[in-house]
Amino acid sequence: MVLAMFLVVVLLCPGALLASSVMKQGEYHEICDASAAIAMGMDHFVVANDEENTLRVYKRGVVKSVLAYNLDDFAKANHKRPEMDLEGAARIGNRAYWITSHGANKNGKDRPGRHRFFATNLGFKDGHPVITPQGQVYVDLLDDLAAEPRLKKYDLAYAAQIAPKDHGGLNIEGLAASKDGGLLIGFRNPLPGGKALVVALKNPDGIIFGKKPIIGAVRELSLGGLGIRSMDRVGDTLWIIAGPRDGGEKSRLFTLKDGFDPIDSGVDFGDLNPEALYVTKAGIGAGIQVLSDDGTRRIDGSKCKSIEDKRFRAIAVTPLAQN
């Protein structure tokens, strides 16, 4: 693994996160399009790839995965169009929740196989990581969101008929735990009034065991005209990767502390394409890991997704203090 280290100091306003961050870059192999990730124990993490339906477990600092778990059977993938488009992950206890984009394909064609919400338990047996599917895969979340009165003005059913990167399209990419034991769903698109849409889901565990979703608060976040690519929680603070709906601008890293507006951390990701973020440890000294979707990255003149030795880059951001 190639490692590079540099120091970034970020000073935020009162009530936000005060951070002095060391960032360290490395590479992990087997996939290019890292799209969602979650911590597993102290030194492992699970990665979803939006080009296939497999969860991979890596040990930090080791380039090859130590476990690859295929979801095709559990998620009842469409064999003609198997790609689920996994985009978001959140962890509550030992349970990880996963969400797909719920959008159309790049041509605006309906893809019901991308309507998936499900959960897995994460653990270790004899020192080896284990992934165990839980409950059932829920496929009607888009219908529930579209029918919610507080979301009617966004016309999500219509948005789902538009290509996900086009203006007004639908693309879910963020998922994070909320403080009350529920989840927050983050939208990359649509961007109502240039703001990012976040919707609370109050009963994720009930959903995978046959209950209807209970939709909670709806919020529009000012992220500089960007949508949500990924998010995770550190105590009462959300870390958010925000990016353009269509890849036209650079991504930015925001913090959102309860009761405050989002704050741009000022971190410069350079040529990375940040798409997945996860927290390695809660509280002061938390480690923030950011993964790059490197599918279109040029390696020896070829796109990463077209070469045999596929790989993606990762950045570690370590906050040293909170106020």
N, C-alpha and C positions, 0 to 999 in steps of 0.2 A: 504494500500500500504506500502511495506517495502521500507524505504529510507536509503541510505548510502551516505555519503559525503566524498570526499577527494580532495586534492588540487594538480593540475598539473600545472607546470610552463613551458611554451614553449618559447624559444628565437630563432627567425628565422633570416636569413640573411637580409641585407638591401634590401628594395623593396618588402619584403614579409610581412606577417602578424605578428605583435608582440602581443603575447597573454599570459595572465595569466588567466588560466581557472579553474573554479570550476565545478566539475562534480558531478551530483546527479543522483542516480539510483532509478527507480521506476518500477512498473509492471502495465500493463493494461490487461484486461481479454476479453474473447470471441474468440480470435484467437491466433494462435502461430506464423504463418508464415508471419509476417509483411514484405512486399516487396517494398512498395513505400509509400511516405507520403508527405503531403503539409500543410502549415499553413493555418488556416482559422480564420481570426480575430486575436485578441490579445491573446486569451487563449484557442482556439480550434485547432484541427488538423484533417485531413482526412487521413485514412490509407487504402491502398489496400492490399489484401492478395492473394498470388499467387496460393492458393488452391481453391479459389472460386471467383465469379464475383460480389462481394459486396464491396461498399465503406462504411467505418464506420467513423463516426465523434465522436471524444472524446474531452472532456474538460480536459485540463492538470490537473493532480492531482486526477481525478475521474476515478476509475478503469473500469466502464462499459461505453459502447458507448451511446451517446445520439441520434444517428440517424444511421440507416443501410439502405443503398440505393442499391437495386439489379439492376444490369446492363444487365441481360440476354436479356430482350426484346429490349432495345435500341441497344445493341451491336450485336444482332442477333446471340447469342451463339448457337453453334452446340449442339443439345439436346443429341446426343449420346456421344459426348466428349465435355462437356460444358466448361471446364477449359480454360480461355483465357490466363492465365499466366501473369497477370498484374505485371509489373516490374519497371516502371519509371513514375515520375510525375513532372510537372513544372508549375509554376504559372506566368501569365502575367496579371496584374490588378486583376480583379475578375474572370478571366477565368483560369481554370486548364486544362492542357493537360496531357493525359495519353497514355502510350505506353506499348505494350506487348512484350514478348521476341522475337517474330518472328522466333523462332527456332523450331527444331524437338522435339520429346519427348525423354526421356532418352535412348530409343533404336534406335534412329535415324529415326523413322517413321514420315512422314510428318503430320503436324497438322495445317491445314489452319485456324482453329479457333484461333490460337495464332498470327494471322496477323491482329492486330487492332491498330489504332491510332484514338483518339477521344478527345472530350473536354466537360467539364461541367462548368457551372457558379456556383460560391460559394457565398452564402449570408445568411442573417438572416431576419426572419419575426417574429415580436413580440418577439424578443429575442431568437428564435429557429433557428437552422441551416437549410438551404435549399440547396439542390443540384439539378441543372436543366441541363439536357443534352442539348448540342448545336449542330446544324448542323447535319452532317451525320458521320457515322463511316467509316474511310478509311481503305481499306483492301489490297491495292496494293503497299504499301511503300517498301516492300522487292524487288519487281520487279523494282521499280524506282531506288533504291540504286544499285541494281545489274547492271542496264543499264548505270549508270553514268560513263563516261569515266575515271574520276579520281579515281574511285573505282574498275575498272576492274581488277587490279592486285591482289585484295583480293578475287576475285571469290566468292562473297557472296552467289550466287545461289547454288554453290556446297557446301559451308560451311553449308548452311541451311539443307543439307541432312545428316549431321553428328550430332551425339548426342551433345547437347549444352555444356556439360562439357568435351568432348573429345578434343584432340588436333585438331585444325583447325575447330572446330564447330562454330556455330553462336548463340550468346546470347546477346540481347540488354537488359541492366538493368538500364542505366542512362539517365536522361533527365533533362535539366536545361535551364533557360532563357539565351539568349545572350544579349549583350548590345544594339544590333540594333533592338530589338523587335522580333527576331526569337528564335529558339531553338537550343540546342546542344544535339546530341544523343551520348550516351556513350556505348561502347561495352565492355562486360566482356570477350567475345570471338568473333572472333579470336584475337590473340596477335601477329601481324606481327613483327618479329624480337624481340619479347619479350616486345613490346610496346602496349599501349592501344589506340584503335582507337576512334576518336571523329569526328563526321560529323555534319556540320551546316545545319539546315533546315530553310530557309529564310522566308517562308510564311505559318506558321502553321494555321493561321486563314483562309487563302484562301483555304487550303486543306479541312477543314471540311465543307466548303461551295462550293465545287465542282471544285476547281482549282487543276491543277497538281502541285506536289511538286517542289520547286526550291531548288536544292542542293547547298550549299555554300562551305565554306572552309573545307578541310580535314586535320586532324592533327594526328600525332602519339605522344603519351605522354610517357615519361619515368617514370614509377611508380614502379620501382623495380621488373619488370617482372610480375606485377599484372594487372588485368583488372579492369574495372569500375563497381562497385556495385550500386553506387548512387552518385548524385552530386546536388549542389544548389549554387546560387550566392549570395554574399554579396558585393554590390557595384561593384568594378572592380576585385573582387577576387572570384574564384570558390573554394568551399570546395568539396573534392572528397573522397568518401570511395572507396578504392582499395582493391581487394581481388583476390585470385587465381581462375582460371577458373573452378577448380574441388574441391575446399574446402580443399586443402592440406596444406595451410599455413595460418598464421594469417592475418587478415585484417589490413590495415593502413589508417590513415587519412592524406590527402595531402591538401595543398593550392596551387592554381595556380593563380598568379596575372598577369594581362595583361602585356605582354612584357617580362615575366620571365619564367623560367623553374619551374616545380612542386617542392614543398618543403614538405618533410615528417615532420609532426607536432611532431612526437615522442610520441603521445598518445598511451598508452597501454590499450587495451580493455579487457584484462583478458580473461574470458571464454565467453564473448559475441560473437555473430555472426552478426556483423553489416551489414545490408543490405539496410536500408533506412535512408536518411538524409534530413532534411529540416531546413530552417532559419525562426526564429520567428519574427525577426525585422531587417531591413536593417541598415547598417552604423555602427558607433562606438557603442560598447555594444551589438552587435547582439548576439542572442542566437542560438546556433547550437544544434539541437535535433537529436540524433542518435538512431535508433530503431534496435532491434536484431531479426533476424529470428530464432525463438526458437523451430521450428518444431521437431528437433531431441534432444532437451534438455531433460535430464532425470529429472523427478519430481516424487519423491517417487518411484523410480525404473522403471517408465514407460516413454516412449517418450511423449512429450507434445501433439503432434498431435493425440495421441491415448487415451487421457483422456478427461473427460467431462469438467473439469474446465480449459479450454485452456487459455494461457496467453503469453504475450511477454514482454520483458524488454526494458526500454528506458533510455538513458543517455543524460543529458544536459551539453553542453560545452559552456561556456560563455566567449568569447574574451573581454578583458577589454580595449584594445587600438590598434590602427592601425597607422603605419607610412606611 
